[in-house]
Each structure stands twice: as C-alpha cells, then as structure tokens.
Amino acid sequence: MNHTHAVFELDLARDEARRRAEVVAALGPGWDPVATLRGEQEAHDLLYSDLDARQQAVYDMLVAAGVLPAREAGHAAD
C-alpha cells in the first residue's frame, strides 16, 4: 500500500492580524486605550480597598500564588 501525504498550510498570522484590525475598527475612533487602562486600574484599586484583616490575608495569599498581580506601594490594597 502506497500512502502519499499532502502538505496543508494555514497562515494563522495573517488571520490574527485581520482579526485584530477588525477589533480595533469595531472599537471606533473614540476608543482611548490609555483611559481604558486607567479606568481598569481605578476599578481594581476600588475593588481591593478597605479590606478587613481576613480579606487582606486572602488577597496577599492570591498575590503570592500569582493569581493576582502584585501591586505597587501606594495602591489601595497596600
């Protein structure tokens, strides 16, 4: 029995570039990535502010485990 194999190639990089371009186009010209990141930071700071001792211990454990990113000094959870 003689088996032949066909070569099949798929350019995922081109499809990924197209997908990213479509996402940016869908966001529209008013999208401000810096303001978006700032808003996410503010929301994160608010979420982890005013923790009681038990909550802070859980937060610290999650940071140590790499589940949550470490915060710089001066942020709400510090």
N, C-alpha and C positions, 0 to 999 in steps of 0.2 A: 504494500500500500504506500503510495507516494503522497505525502502531505505537503502542501505549499501554504505559506503564510503570507498574508497581505499586510502591508505596513499601513497603519492608521494613525494619523497625527491630528491633534486638536490644539490650536493655538489659544490657550487659556489667557495668556497675557493680553491679547487683543480684545477678547471678550470682557476681561476685567476692566480694561481701560474704557471700553464703551459703557459698561455698567456704571463706573464711577462718574463719567461725563453725564450720564442720564440722571444720576442722583443729584449732582450739583445743579444741573439745569432745572430739576424739579424743585429744588430749594428756592430758586428765584434770585433776582438781583438784590433783594433786600436782606438776604441772609448775611449775618455778621458773625463769622466763626469765633472771633475774639470775645464778643459779647456773649455768645452761647457758652463758651468755656467758662467765662466769668460767672455767669448765672448758675452753671453746674457746680462751680466751686462754692458759691454762696449757699446753694441748696444743701450741699454736703456739709458745710460748716454748721448750718442751722440744724440739720438732722442729728448731728453728733454733739450739739451744745447742751449744756445743763444736764449732763448725765449724773445720776447718783453713783455712789461708790461701786455697787454691783454692776451697773451698766458700764461704767468706766473700765472695770476689770474685764468684762466680756469684750469690750471694744479693744483693749490692749492685747487680749489674747488673740483676737482676729487679726490685728495688725502683725503681731509676732508670727502668726501662722501664714502670713502672706495673703490672707483672704481680702483684707482691706489695705489700701496703700498707706504707707507711713505719712504722717502729717508733719509739716514743718512747724517749728516753735512759733507760737503766736496764733495758731489757728484755734477754732472754737473748742475742739476736743482735747486740746492740751491743758 
